[in-house]
């Protein structure tokens, strides 16, 4: 779908056409929890006869869902950064929280103490500990399993099975295919050896999402994905298995699994999992996609358009046709930048709405043309400044942050002045925005990512609503730390 502008416009304005409610008796909320694909779809271990009535998320409760609770999975390695904070806050900002649970998988192969460090020694993640203690977030340790259960029956179409199974071993297990055994209870297991297991971060991330979704179901998101809309409508249907398209490529096998959903313990999840293991633990989405096309299984694995989850990828690959998106972003780094983000084009070139005016008429200059504040001007504002030598002839400037935060704000001296950017105009219609790595960058004030941060801060402080007009009623959540490098 190279016409990304039109695709986003349809997703923004055409909900009545692409959303539907199943007839009575067929809705997910009307099925008994014991029939759900998730292990804890009712919050009570699937022990209830029917789903309870909806109860709002609040300071005292995670609420109740009148339908299946859907698990959301993501993966991280190392200490938490502001990117972990951005992902979690975007989840809280947009999702139906009584009906969602977030599972944060930490790399246990690299650090067996990862969960303990997050809970006791991570200064940034400390703000999320109350949510972990209440069960809104679950920390899970990721270790490559040595064996993975497959559902009963031949769910891989017999592909690769031996005509004559091997002889039983001491445990009465029979080798029925390459890397596949059947135990005495007729349960089939996918076997992983030490030689197969890879510990390269990208390869681990590619593999773990298929394993986790096979075991638990639900949806998976890379940590550099920012949620913009409630994902539940895409996840609650019977046939919710999907991934996104790889850029603007038209091949039916060009998948991208940065956002993905699979039904747990299903024929499709088993097929994809076994295929990746059979190819040497290669779970690159385009390799998996080629396999699925060759075997005729891609029709079960829906490919949703790039515009829905990564709206500038088509632009970045020079595949876009028609009008540019709103905002018109051509480089993944531009969302980090304030006034210098668009030196060669207008980010609002496709915007047809009313033009905003400057709030103040005290100056005739555009705020991007006003003079910048330098270190000397900062010192003039009676801000405590200390100078120290590194001993190598380099002078370091240390600014009293408390004094700086109380200094009088002067619009015309701001290096990063406010802009007319608002979250309501950030790729309307898309479900997510994919930042694509850039892990060591911080967003400049007034950049698009900073606009998202400030919108979230306003929501969690109770002064603003989210895109659905809801007020935050949950546990206290501190604002983002200031990026002092940009003050």
N, C-alpha and C positions, 0 to 999 in steps of 0.2 A: 504494500500500500504506500506508494511514494507521495501521495497527496496528503501529507501529514496534517496540514492546516484544516482541511475538510474533515479528516478523520476525527481530530480533536473536537471540532465544532459539532459533529454528529454525536460524539460521546457525551458532550456537555449538554446538548439540547434535545437529544433523542431518546432519553431514558424510557419514555412511554412505549417506544417501539422495541427496544432490545431487552428491557426488564419484563418479566412476566411472573405471575403468581400461579402455581399449579392448582388444579381444581381441589376442592375439599376431599380429604382422605388420602391425597398423594403428597401433601406438604411434609417437609422434614420435621416440623414441629409436632405433627400428628402421629408420627411413628413411635413405637416404644423404644426407649433408650437402649434396651438390650439388642436391638437390631441395628444400632448405629455402627459405623466403621471405626469410631474412636473409642479408646479404652475408658475414657471418663467423660462421655458426652453430656452427662447430666450433673456432673460435679459430685456424684455419689457412687462412683464406680459402676455406673450403668445398672444400679439396683432399683431405681424408681420405676413404677408402672407407667408413668407418663411424665413429660417434662413439666416443671413447675411454672407458675405464672412469672412474668418478667418482673424483676426487681432492680432498681437503679443501682449503679455503681456509686459508692459513697465513701466517706472517711471511715465508717465503721464496718463496711461490708464490700466484698467484691461483686455483690449483686447476684441475681439469678437469671438464667437464660431460659426463655420459653421454647428453646430448640437446642440442637446439638452445639456444644462448645467446641470450637474449631482450634486446633493447635497451630501456632505460628512458630517456625524454627529459623534460627540464624546461627552463624558460626563466627568465633573470634579466637585469636591467639595473641598472647601478650597482655600487658596492662591495658585498662580501659582508657580511651581518649575521648575527646569531644565528639568524635564520630560515632562511638557507641552511644553516647548521650543523645546525639541527634536522631539515631535510629529509634531508640527506645521512646523518646519523646514524640517522634512522628507517629509511632504506634499508638501511644496514649492519646494523641491529639485527634486521630482520625477513626479509630476502630470502635466497634460495638463491644465494649470491654466486658460486660457480663457474659458475652457469648464468645470470648476469645481468651486464649492463654498463650503467653510468650515463653518459649523455651530457648535459652541462650546456651549454646553448646561451646564449651571451652576445650582447647586442645590438650588432652591428658597424655597423649603420647610424648609431647614435648615437655609438659610440665604437669606431673601427677598432682601437684598441690595447687592447681590453678583456681579451683573453687574456693579453697581456704584463703588464698591470697585476695581474691575478689571480695570476700566477706569480711576480712579483718585488716588488710593492708593496702587496699586500693583507695586513694583519697577521692578520686572522681566517682567511683562506683558506690561510695558510701551513701550518696543521696538516694540510691535505689534499694538499699538493704531493707527498708520497711516493706517494700513491694515484694521482695523475695520472701520475707518472713510471713507475709499474708498469703502467698501463693499466686499473686498476679504475675510474677516472673519466676521461672524455675531455672536454676543453673544446673546444667548437665555436663558430665565429663565425657568427652569424646575419646574413645579408644577403638582402634580397628578391631572388630569382632573376629574371632577365629572361625566361627560358623554362623550362618544366617538362615533362619527357618523359611521355607517356601510353603505356600498353601497346598493343601491336598490335591492330588490329581496332576495330570500333565499340563502345566500352565506355560510351557515353553514350546508347545506344538511338537514335542518329540525331537526337536532339533539338537543333534549332538549326542543323543542317548545311545548307549551301547545296545547292540542286538542281543548280546548275552551278558547280563550283569556279572560282576566279579564275584568271587567267593566271599562269604561272610568272614569278618575279622573276629577278634576276641570279644568285641562288644556286640557282635551279631549285626554289624553294619555292612551294607553292600554298596560297592562303588557302581553307580548306574550310568554315570557320564563323567566327562572330564570335570573335576572339581565338584562333583555332586554325589552325595551318598544318601542312602535310604536306611533308616534305623529299624529296629525290631518292631516298632509301632507303626511302621509304614510312613513315617514322617521324613520328608526329604530336606536335606540341609546343603546349603552352598558353603564350600570350604575355602578358607583363605589361608595361605601359608605365609611364613615370615618373608620368604623371598618375594612374594607378590606385593606385600604392603609397602607403600611409598609414604615418605614423610615430608615431601616437598609441599609447602603450604598451599599452593594453587591446586596441585593434584589431590591433596587431602580434602580440600574444600569441594572440589568437583565430585569426589567419590562419596563423601559423607552425606550429602543432600539426598542421593539416591537410596542409601542405606537407611537413613533416618525416616524418610517418607515411606519406604517400604514397611518399616516396623511400626511407625506411629501415624502415618497419614497426615493430612493437613496441607500446609503450604510452607515453602522455604523462600528466604530472601537473603541476598548478599547484604553485608553490613553497610555497603556504600549505596544502598537504596533508601530513598526518602518516601514514605507513604504520604499520598495526597488525598486519597479517598478511602472510604470503607471497602475493604476487600471482600466482605462476607457474601455479597450477591454472586461473586465469581466462584465461591468455595462451597456453597450450600447445596448445589444441585447434585443429582445422581452422577452425572458425567462431568466431573470437574477437573479431570486430569489435563493439564496444559503447561506449556512453557511459552516464552515469547519468541518472536522471529529474530534472527541474527541480522541486525541492521535493515537495509532495504533489499536484501538478497531474496530472490524469488524461488530458490530451490526448496522443495518440500522437506528437505532434511536439514536445512540451516536453522537449527534451534539455538536459543540462548537460554540458559537455565538460571540466570540471576534472580528471576522470579519464577517459581514453579509450584505446581500442585499435583499430587498423586493420591489415589485411593490406597490405603494401607493393605498390605498382604493380598494384593490383587494380581490378576493375570498379567496386567501391563507392568506393574512395579516389579514383579518377579522376572519378567522378560528383560526389562531394561537393566536390572541389577545383574542378572546372569550374563547378559551380553557384555557389559563393561568388565566383569571379572574374566570372561573368556578372552577378551582382547588385551589381557595383561593389566587389568585394573585401570583401563583407559576410559574415563567418563567425560572426556571433553564433549560438550553438547553437539558439536557438528559431526563428530565421529559416531556418537550414539544415534544421531539423526539419520546418517547414511545407512546404518544398520537397520533402523526401523523401516526406512523406505524400502530397502531391498527385501525385507521379510514381510512387507505389507502391513506393518503394525502402526505406521504413523497416523492412520485414520483414527486410532484410539487416543492418540496423544495430540490434543488440539494445539495448534500454533496460533497464538494471539498476536495481533499486530504490534510492531515495535512502538508505534505512537502511544499505545496504552501504558507503557512502562518505561520507555527510554526515548522521549519525543524528539531529541536532537540527533540521535544516532544516524538517521537517514540523511540529515543535513550534513553531518560530519563526514559521511562517506560519499558525498556528492551525488546522492541518489534521489534527492527530494525534487518533486515536481509541484507546480502550483505555487501558492503563496507561502511565505515563511511563517513560522509559528509565532505565538505571542507568549513571552518575548522572543524576538528573533535572535536566537543564540546560535553561533556557528562554531564555537570552540568550548570544550568542556571546562576550560579554566575561567571562562567569563563569569560564571555564577559566583566566583570567589572575589570578584573585583568590584570596587565602587565606581568612582567617576570615570576611570580610564578603561572600563570594560569594553566599550564599543567605539574605538577610535576611527573605524573605517565604515561603519554603517549605523543605522538607526534601529535600536532595539524595539521600537514601537512602529515599525514600518507597516505592519499588518493590522494595527489596532484601529478599529473603526468607531470606538466609543467617544464620549465627550472628552475634550482636552482639559486637563487640570490646569489651574492657574497658581502662580506663586502666592503663598499665604501672606507674604509681607510685600508692601510697595515702597519700603524705605530705601531700596537701592534699584538702580536700573540695570545692574549687571546680572548676568546669569550666574547661579551659584558655582558652576564648574569653572567659571572664569575668575573667581575671586582669589585674592592672594592667600597663600598657605601660611600656616603658623609654623615658625621655626623654633629651635631650642631656646634662642634668646628671648623670643616673645613669651614662651612658657615661663621662663625665669622672671619676666617682668610682672607676672601675675601673682607674685609672692608665694610661689610654690617652692617648697624646700628642695634644694638641689645640692648634691654632694659630688665632688669630683675626686677620682682616685686614679692612681697610676698602676698599671699592670706590671710595672718593672721592666717592660720591654719598649718603653717609649710610646705606648698606646694609652690614651686617656679614656676612661670609662665614665659615662654619665648615669648617675642613679637618681631617679625622681621619686619623691615621696608620694606614693600612690594615694594615700588617704587625702593628702592636701590637693592632689590633682583632681580627684573625684569630686571635690567640693568647689573647684574653681568655677568662676562665672563663665557660662557658655556664650561664645560670640560666633554667630553664624558665619560671618564673613571671614573668620580665621580658621574655619574648620577644614582640615585636610580631607575629610570624608563626610561632606554635608548630606543632609537628608535628600531623598529623591522622590519621584512619584511612583516608585515601585510598591506594589501591594501584592499580598499572597493571592488575592482573588484573581489576579491577572497572570499567575504563574502556571502556564500550561493547563488551563481549564479543560477538564474532560479526562486528563490522564490520571491513572490510578497511582502511579509512582513516578519519581524522577531518579535516574541512575547517575550518580556523580562520577563513576568510573575511577576508583582508586584515589590518587592525589592525597594520600593519607597524611602527609606532613604539612599540608597547607592549612592556614586559618583564614576564615572569611573576613575581608575588610568590612568595616562599618558601612552600612547602606548598600552592601552587595545583596544579590538575590538570596544567597544562603543566610545572610544576616537578617534579611526581611523575614525569612522563615523562623529563625531563632527568636526574633522579637515578637512575632505573632504567637509563637508557642509560650514564651514567657508571659505575655499578656493573658493567655488562656489559663495557664497554671496559677497565676496570681489572682484569678477571679475577675479581672477587669475586662476581659474580652471573651467572645464565644468562639467555638471552633467552626469549621465550614457548615456544620449541621445545626447551628444556632444553639448548641448546648453549652452550659456553664460547667466548669470543672468543679466537681463535688468530692474528689478523691483526696488522698493523702497529700501532705505538703510536699512540693517539689521545687527546690531552689532554682533560680535562673541560671543561665549560662554564665561562666566566668568571662570577664572582660579580656579581650586579646590586647594586652598592653603594648605589644609591638606596634600597634596602629594608633596609639594615643599621641 
